[in-house]
Amino acid sequence: MPIRIGANPIGWSNDDLQEIGGATSLETCLDEAREAGFEGMELGHKFPREPAALKAALAPFGMACISGWYSAELLLRDADEEMAHLRPHLDLLKAMGSNVLVFAETSNAIHGDRSKPLSQRPVMAAGDWAEFGRRITEVAERTLAEGVRLVYHHHMGTIVESEADIDAFMAATGKAVHLLLDTGHATWGGADPAALAARYRDRISHVHAKDVRESVMEQAKASGWSFLDAVLGQGSDLGVYTVPGDGMVDYPAVFRALPGYSGWVVVEAEQDPEKAHPLTYAKRGVAHLRQSLKEAGLA
């Protein structure tokens, strides 16, 4: 599979805070995504969850279904229980021809709670990684047997946020578990996304491309902001995340660290669409990704 550039609808409508972009229709999102040059979309809360209806929604815009976020609770339940909860989502992805499952542990996450600063995010005890890794590896082996690769989404406000967390997670999990490299979460979490790409190249099967406004990130850290407050920005100010080419991430370096990569590179840059016009930013992100891939020899 060649590299394809896709999008997550979170630039148009926020999933964690659904009133943000709430008035934007799914059709507007898909039409503007096509105009910007995207070939596929990840799922969001406005998408149909039944295969025929989802295919009917995507087809007029020539959009593939890339994948969709799944909130896991493997700290609270075993692999059998998780598979039962996952089954409808997994079956939808299979019906749509998606071959990756975006997966994140959220049982104790705080990224959706505006009352909690990121400094209060959960931290895994060293002795707990092994059992968590065993459970997620079992789930990953089972989804892979059905043709869908589990790609784990490290994320601010969760137990896999920092570089040390990512290293511990990768050490605790088996080869069926792959990493979703998110350039924005890596950067804000204190890691160099290019270094992560190089370290885990053989286990990276999905990329989320978002850039980071360094000044907003530093202010969020200094002021103890919640994840959502940082994403949305204060007052009329723009938030911490933006599209590739509008922040501090060196995308050519990231892609040079992923030789031979094939699959999706997905712009997942959540912003308040009232402040950051989605189509304008989407076009900017696509242009920068295309140029960066070309510079890295992956185009």
C-alpha positions as CSV (number, residue, x, y, z in Angstrom):
1,M,0.0,0.0,0.0
2,P,1.5,3.4,-0.9
3,I,1.4,6.3,1.5
4,R,-2.0,8.0,1.5
5,I,-2.9,11.2,3.2
6,G,-6.1,11.2,5.1
7,A,-7.9,13.2,7.8
8,N,-9.6,12.9,11.1
9,P,-12.9,15.0,11.3
10,I,-11.7,16.5,14.6
11,G,-10.6,19.6,12.6
12,W,-14.2,20.2,11.8
13,S,-16.1,18.8,14.8
14,N,-14.6,17.9,18.2
15,D,-15.4,14.4,19.6
16,D,-14.3,15.1,23.2
17,L,-16.3,18.4,23.4
18,Q,-19.1,17.9,20.8
19,E,-20.4,21.4,20.9
20,I,-17.2,22.6,19.2
21,G,-18.0,22.4,15.6
22,G,-21.4,21.0,16.5
23,A,-23.2,23.0,13.7
24,T,-20.9,21.7,11.0
25,S,-22.5,18.9,9.0
26,L,-20.8,15.7,8.0
27,E,-21.4,16.5,4.4
28,T,-19.5,19.8,4.8
29,C,-16.6,18.0,6.5
30,L,-16.4,15.4,3.7
31,D,-16.7,17.9,0.9
32,E,-14.0,20.2,2.3
33,A,-11.8,17.2,3.1
34,R,-12.0,16.1,-0.6
35,E,-11.3,19.7,-1.7
36,A,-8.2,19.8,0.5
37,G,-6.9,16.6,-1.1
38,F,-7.5,14.0,1.5
39,E,-8.2,10.4,0.2
40,G,-9.8,9.0,3.4
41,M,-11.3,9.8,6.7
42,E,-11.2,8.4,10.2
43,L,-14.5,8.1,12.0
44,G,-16.1,10.7,14.3
45,H,-19.3,11.0,16.3
46,K,-21.3,12.3,13.3
47,F,-20.6,9.2,11.1
48,P,-23.1,6.4,10.6
49,R,-22.1,3.2,12.5
50,E,-23.7,0.8,10.1
51,P,-21.7,-0.4,7.1
52,A,-24.2,0.3,4.3
53,A,-25.1,3.8,5.7
54,L,-21.4,4.6,6.2
55,K,-20.5,3.5,2.7
56,A,-23.3,5.7,1.4
57,A,-22.1,8.7,3.3
58,L,-18.5,8.4,2.1
59,A,-19.0,7.3,-1.5
60,P,-20.2,10.6,-3.0
61,F,-16.9,12.2,-1.8
62,G,-14.6,9.3,-2.9
63,M,-13.4,8.8,0.7
64,A,-12.0,5.6,2.1
65,C,-12.8,4.7,5.7
66,I,-9.3,4.7,7.3
67,S,-10.1,3.6,10.9
68,G,-11.8,4.9,14.0
69,W,-10.8,5.5,17.7
70,Y,-11.7,2.9,20.2
71,S,-11.7,3.6,24.0
72,A,-10.4,0.5,25.8
73,E,-10.6,-0.3,29.5
74,L,-8.1,-3.1,29.8
75,L,-7.0,-1.9,33.3
76,L,-10.5,-3.0,34.4
77,R,-11.4,-6.0,32.2
78,D,-9.7,-8.9,30.6
79,A,-9.2,-9.6,26.9
80,D,-12.4,-11.6,26.5
81,E,-14.5,-8.7,28.0
82,E,-12.6,-6.2,25.9
83,M,-13.3,-8.1,22.7
84,A,-17.0,-8.2,23.5
85,H,-17.1,-4.5,23.9
86,L,-14.9,-4.0,20.8
87,R,-16.8,-6.4,18.6
88,P,-19.3,-3.9,16.9
89,H,-16.5,-1.4,16.2
90,L,-14.2,-4.1,14.9
91,D,-16.9,-5.6,12.7
92,L,-17.6,-2.1,11.2
93,L,-14.0,-1.6,10.4
94,K,-13.8,-5.0,8.7
95,A,-16.9,-4.3,6.7
96,M,-15.4,-1.0,5.5
97,G,-12.0,-2.6,4.5
98,S,-10.1,-0.8,7.2
99,N,-6.9,-2.7,8.3
100,V,-5.9,-0.7,11.4
101,L,-7.7,-0.2,14.7
102,V,-6.9,3.0,16.6
103,F,-6.8,1.9,20.2
104,A,-6.2,3.7,23.5
105,E,-6.6,2.9,27.2
106,T,-9.1,5.4,28.7
107,S,-10.4,3.8,31.9
108,N,-8.6,6.3,34.0
109,A,-7.8,9.0,31.4
110,I,-8.4,12.7,32.1
111,H,-8.0,14.2,28.6
112,G,-11.8,14.8,28.3
113,D,-12.1,16.5,31.8
114,R,-11.7,20.2,31.6
115,S,-11.6,20.5,35.4
116,K,-8.3,18.5,35.6
117,P,-4.9,19.9,34.7
118,L,-2.6,17.5,32.7
119,S,-0.3,17.3,35.7
120,Q,-3.0,15.1,37.3
121,R,-2.9,12.5,34.5
122,P,-2.7,8.8,35.6
123,V,0.7,7.2,35.9
124,M,1.2,3.4,35.6
125,A,3.0,1.7,38.5
126,A,6.1,-0.1,37.2
127,G,4.8,-3.4,38.3
128,D,1.5,-3.0,36.4
129,W,2.9,-2.8,32.9
130,A,3.4,-6.6,32.4
131,E,-0.3,-7.5,33.0
132,F,-1.5,-4.6,30.9
133,G,0.9,-5.5,28.2
134,R,-0.3,-9.2,28.3
135,R,-3.9,-8.2,28.0
136,I,-3.4,-5.7,25.1
137,T,-1.2,-8.2,23.3
138,E,-3.9,-10.8,23.5
139,V,-6.5,-8.4,22.0
140,A,-4.0,-7.4,19.3
141,E,-3.4,-11.0,18.3
142,R,-7.1,-11.6,18.1
143,T,-7.8,-8.5,15.9
144,L,-4.8,-9.3,13.7
145,A,-6.2,-12.8,13.1
146,E,-9.3,-11.1,11.7
147,G,-7.1,-8.9,9.4
148,V,-7.0,-5.7,11.5
149,R,-3.8,-4.4,13.1
150,L,-4.1,-2.8,16.5
151,V,-2.2,0.5,16.6
152,Y,-1.9,2.0,20.0
153,H,-2.5,5.8,20.3
154,H,-0.3,7.3,23.0
155,H,-2.1,10.4,24.2
156,M,-1.9,13.3,26.6
157,G,-3.8,12.8,29.8
158,T,-3.5,9.0,29.6
159,I,-1.2,6.3,31.0
160,V,0.9,6.3,27.8
161,E,1.9,9.9,27.4
162,S,5.6,10.4,28.0
163,E,8.6,8.9,26.2
164,A,9.2,6.7,29.2
165,D,5.6,5.5,29.1
166,I,5.9,4.7,25.4
167,D,9.1,2.8,26.0
168,A,7.6,0.9,28.9
169,F,4.5,0.1,26.8
170,M,6.4,-1.2,23.8
171,A,8.6,-3.3,26.1
172,A,5.6,-4.8,27.8
173,T,3.7,-5.7,24.6
174,G,4.2,-8.4,21.9
175,K,4.9,-8.0,18.2
176,A,1.2,-8.0,17.3
177,V,0.9,-4.6,19.1
178,H,2.0,-1.7,16.9
179,L,2.3,1.9,17.6
180,L,0.3,4.8,16.2
181,L,3.0,7.5,16.0
182,D,1.3,10.8,16.9
183,T,3.7,13.7,16.2
184,G,1.7,16.2,18.3
185,H,1.2,14.1,21.3
186,A,4.8,12.9,21.2
187,T,6.1,16.5,21.1
188,W,3.8,17.8,23.9
189,G,4.6,14.6,25.9
190,G,8.3,15.5,25.8
191,A,9.5,13.1,23.1
192,D,11.1,13.7,19.8
193,P,8.8,12.1,17.2
194,A,11.6,11.5,14.8
195,A,13.5,9.6,17.5
196,L,10.4,7.5,18.3
197,A,10.0,6.8,14.6
198,A,13.5,5.5,14.3
199,R,13.4,3.5,17.5
200,Y,10.1,1.7,16.7
201,R,10.1,1.8,12.9
202,D,9.3,-1.9,12.6
203,R,6.2,-1.5,14.8
204,I,4.8,1.7,13.5
205,S,1.8,1.1,11.2
206,H,-0.1,4.4,11.4
207,V,0.8,8.0,11.7
208,H,-1.2,10.9,13.1
209,A,0.2,14.2,11.9
210,K,-0.5,17.3,14.0
211,D,1.8,20.2,14.8
212,V,2.4,22.0,18.1
213,R,2.4,25.7,18.8
214,E,5.3,25.8,21.1
215,S,4.3,29.0,22.9
216,V,0.8,27.6,23.7
217,M,2.3,24.3,24.9
218,E,4.7,26.1,27.3
219,Q,1.9,28.3,28.6
220,A,-0.3,25.3,29.1
221,K,2.4,23.6,31.1
222,A,3.2,26.7,33.2
223,S,-0.5,27.6,33.9
224,G,-1.7,24.0,34.6
225,W,-4.3,23.9,31.8
226,S,-6.4,20.9,31.1
227,F,-6.0,19.1,27.8
228,L,-9.2,20.5,26.3
229,D,-8.5,24.1,27.4
230,A,-5.1,23.9,25.7
231,V,-6.6,22.5,22.6
232,L,-9.3,25.1,22.3
233,G,-7.1,28.0,23.3
234,Q,-7.8,30.9,25.7
235,G,-10.2,33.6,24.5
236,S,-9.6,34.4,20.9
237,D,-6.1,32.8,20.9
238,L,-5.5,29.7,18.9
239,G,-4.9,26.3,20.6
240,V,-1.9,24.1,21.2
241,Y,-2.4,21.9,18.1
242,T,-2.4,22.9,14.4
243,V,-1.8,21.3,11.1
244,P,1.7,20.1,9.8
245,G,3.8,23.0,8.8
246,D,2.3,25.5,11.3
247,G,4.3,24.6,14.4
248,M,7.5,23.1,15.7
249,V,7.5,19.5,14.4
250,D,10.2,18.7,11.8
251,Y,8.2,16.5,9.4
252,P,10.9,15.7,6.9
253,A,13.0,14.4,9.8
254,V,10.1,12.2,11.0
255,F,9.5,10.7,7.6
256,R,13.2,10.1,7.0
257,A,13.1,8.0,10.2
258,L,10.3,5.8,8.6
259,P,12.0,4.3,5.5
260,G,9.7,2.1,3.6
261,Y,6.6,3.2,5.4
262,S,3.4,2.4,3.7
263,G,-0.1,3.2,4.9
264,W,-1.9,6.3,6.1
265,V,-0.6,9.6,7.3
266,V,-3.6,11.3,8.9
267,V,-4.0,14.9,9.7
268,E,-5.6,14.9,13.2
269,A,-5.1,18.5,14.3
270,E,-8.0,19.4,16.6
271,Q,-8.8,23.1,16.7
272,D,-11.8,25.3,17.3
273,P,-13.2,25.7,13.8
274,E,-14.5,29.2,14.8
275,K,-10.9,30.3,15.2
276,A,-9.1,28.1,12.7
277,H,-11.0,27.8,9.4
278,P,-11.0,24.0,8.7
279,L,-10.6,24.1,4.9
280,T,-7.8,26.7,5.0
281,Y,-5.8,24.7,7.6
282,A,-6.5,21.4,5.9
283,K,-5.1,22.6,2.6
284,R,-2.0,23.9,4.4
285,G,-1.5,20.6,6.2
286,V,-1.8,18.5,3.0
287,A,0.7,20.7,1.1
288,H,3.2,20.5,3.9
289,L,2.9,16.7,4.2
290,R,3.3,16.2,0.5
291,Q,6.4,18.4,0.5
292,S,7.8,16.7,3.6
293,L,7.2,13.2,2.2
294,K,9.0,14.2,-1.0
295,E,12.0,15.6,0.9
296,A,12.2,12.4,2.8
297,G,12.1,10.3,-0.3
298,L,8.7,8.7,0.6
299,A,6.5,10.4,-2.0
